[in-house]
C-alpha cells in the first residue's frame, strides 16, 4: 500500500550523503549553465566575477560563484521584460504564475514561475506533506486568504497531488473557517503559528468550541519560525490536540526544508532539490560541521523561470550533529531557522535574537501567546520594553508571573526588560507575518 | 531501509513517455487543446525526471 510508504521518494531520501553531493554538483552545473545562458542579469554578474559554467568541476568551485542578494533584485525589476526584469530566463508568454514577496524587509520582489516551476513548487511541498504523515485519506483545510503571496498555494497543490481532499478556506473569516472544519471533520490544516494560535483562541472565546475536539490531527506551519520554537509548538499542539510540524521556504527560493513525523528538533534540508551552504557571518567561510551558526546561501537546483543560484537568504541556521531516526539521509538543521541576520540585533551591547523572547513568553503558564518588544534609545541609554497579556483567571498571579518572566529573560537573553502587562486581547493580532519586534532606534 | 525499486526500468519508461508527449506536443501546433495539455503533461514528466531520471545513474551501483 502506497500510504504505508514513509518516503515520497524512497530512492532520493535515503541516498548516501556522498551520492547526494554528487547529484547536487551535477545539478548545480546544470542550473548555473541555464542561468548563465538565459539571464542577462546572471551572465553579467558571473562575467564580472570571471566565472563561467566550464569552471565548475568541484564543490569548491561552486564557492567562486557570486552570491545574489535580494537588494540586487529590486533594480533588475525596473528593466524589461515588465514586471520581472532581465533575470527572467524564459519568454514572458511561458510565465503562468505571478507571486511576490511580502516586502517585510523592503520593497516586494516579483517572482515569475512557469507551469513547470509551479509543478516543482507542488513537488517540493509533496516531500514536506508526505514526510509529515499526510496521506490520500486526509481532508485538508487551508485557512489562507489565497492571494499574491505564495504561502499555502503550493501546500494546496501538493495536497491535491498526493491525493488528499482539499478544502480551500479562502475568504471565509476565522469563525466561519472553524465551523467549516467542524462541519467537514477536516483532519489536517496549514497556517502561520500566529494564526493557528489565534484560531484556537477564537474557537474558545467566540464560538465556545474546544479546538482540541475538532479532530485536526496534523498542522503544517510556515511563514514564521514558531513551529520550531518548543514553547510555541507545545502551545499549538495542546490547543489542537494535533502534531504540529514546521517547514521553511521563501518566495524567491522554494520550500527547501521540512520537519518529519519523528519531530527530531530540526528540519531536514531537501538535498535532492536544493543545495544549502552555511556561511560564517563574519568571515564568509563555509561551515560544514554541526553546531556553528551561520547564514544560509541556497541554490534551487530545478527552478527555471527565475533561477535561485547561491541566494544569500540571510536566514541563520546550523547543521545538526545527528542523523534522524526516520531514516532520511537529508541533513538536519538544528532548531529550524533560528533567525535572520537582519533580525539579530545588539541591544545594550548584547546580541539579541527575538525568537529567544518568544520561547520565554510562550513557555510561561498564565501568559497569552501575543507579545510585543519595543527597543528604544534615549540619549545614550537603550531600553527594551516587553508587552505581554495575562490570561483570564491568572490576574491574581501577576507578581509570580513577572518574577518568572524576568528570571527566564535574563537567563535566555542576558538582558533586563521593562515589562508591561496587558489584559488578554489588547495586543495586536496577526494573520500572516507578525511584526512583534519594533526597533525605534532605527527611526531615530 | 532497502529500496526495492527498479529505477532503471522507471527511467526507461519515463523517457518513452516524454518522447510520446513531445511528439504529441509537436503535432498539436494547430490544435490548442493538444498543445496546452501536452505542455502540462511535460511539466509533470519533468517532475518524474527530477525524482527518477536525474537520480538513476547515481542510485545504481
Interface residues (C-beta under 8 A of the other chain):
Chain A: X6 X9 X10 X11 X12 X14 X15 X19 X22 X23 X26 X27 X114 X115 X116 X118 X119 X120 X123 X272 X273 X302 X327
Chain B: X1 X3 X5 X7 X39 X40 X42 X43 X44 X46 X47 X50 X51 X52 X54 X55 X58 X59
